[in-house]
Amino acid sequence: MRGLKIFFGFIFLFIGSYLYLKFRSETLLMFKWAENLGLDFIVSSIRRSFEGLNLYQMNYFVLSAPYGLWVISFCCFIGAIWHKDSSVSAIIWRLFVPVIAISSEILQFVGFLPGTFDINDLLVLIVSTIIGLIISFL
């Protein structure tokens, strides 16, 4: 079961990263990092793939899904590490990233954290946390 959690962790990580690299604005800092690391050719090939997809029709999915998929991925990896362990330490580790993700969106809403609050992001993060924790505890 650990191997399956790791496998799914990489699948969710890959899909979330692909969506992010494919559709997000190239002005984001991570694109500069890719260029500095000499990985801009990979980013360019990802951005050229499936050129017929319309960003405006997929806006909700494209902008909210990567973060949620990364939360699920984290939960899968942590579930593989803390497999069948329900100690306080294991639970804290399982909740670490989901709590930060959800809290960051709430803190944007109340104005304590810079950024734009999006109810869709919050809902995706809540659903992703539930899915991730279910996988983590399997």
N, C-alpha and C positions, 0 to 999 in steps of 0.2 A: 504494500500500500504506500510505503514511503516513496518508492520509485514512481508510482502513478501521480502522487502529489507533486513531485519535482517535475515530471513531464508536463502536467497541467500548468504548473507555475511558469515554465518556459513558454508554453503556448499562449497564456494570457499576457505575459510580458511581451512576447513577439507581436501579437496582434495590436496591443495598446501602443507599442512603439511605432509600428508600421503606420497606424492611423495618425499618430502625432506627427511623424516625419512627412507623411504624405500631404496632410491638409493644413497644418498650422502655418502661420506667417513665418517667412524666412527671417524676419527681423528679430525673432526670439534669440536669446543668448546661446541656446544649445546648438543652433546652426553655426554660429561663430566657433564654438568649441569643436564641432565636427570638422570645420575647415582647418582649424589650427592643428588638429590631430591627423590631417590628411585623409579624412573620411568623407569629404564632400562629394566624391564620385559615387559613393554608395547612396548618399542622400539624394543626389541628382537622379539616379536611376529609380529610386523609390518614388520620387515626385513625378517622374515621367510615366510610371506604370498606371494603367487604368485611367488614361487621360480623359475618357468620355464621362467619368463620374462627375456629377454636378454637386459642388460644395453646398450651394444654397438649399438644395433638396435634402441634403444629409446634415445640415448644420447642427441639429441637436445631437445626433449620433457622433459626429466627428469631434465636436468640442467637449462633450461630456464623457464619452466612453473611455478614452485612454486612461484617465485618472482612475476610474472605477476598475478597469481591467488590471491596472498596476496594484491596486489594493487587493484584489483577488489573488494576484500573483504572489504578493508578499505573504498573504495568509496561507497559500499553498506551501511555500518554502518553509515558513515557520512551523506549519503543521507537520512537515516532514522532519524537521529538527526535533520538535517536542512531541513526536508521535506517541499517542496513547497516554500522554502525561497531562493530568488536569490539576497540577499543583498551582499555587498562587503565582509562582514565577512563570510558568507556562502560559497561564491566562493573561498575565501582564504583557508578555511578549506577543501573544496573539492579538491583543487589542491595541498595541502601541501605534502602529501606522494607521489603522482605521480611525482611532480616536483623534489623532493629529489631523487626518484628512477632513473628517467631519467638523472638527473644531475650527479649522482654518476657514471653512466656508461660513460657519456661524459668526466667527469673529469679523469676517468681511461684512456680513450683514449689519452688525452693530457698530462698525466703523473702527474697530481696534486693530484691524489688519488691512493693509492696502490691497486693493484688488476689487473685482466686480463680483458681488454676490449673484449667484444664479440658482434659482430653486431647482432647476433641472440637475445641476451639478450635485446639489445636496441630496436629491432623491436617488441619483445614480450611486453616490457614495454610500448611502444607507443600504440600498439593495445589494451593492457590491460587498459591503461588510457582512451582511447576512449570508450571502453565498459563500464568501471566503471563509467565514467562521465555520459554516457547515462542513465545507471541504476539509478545513484544518482539523476538526475534531473527529473526522472519519477514521 
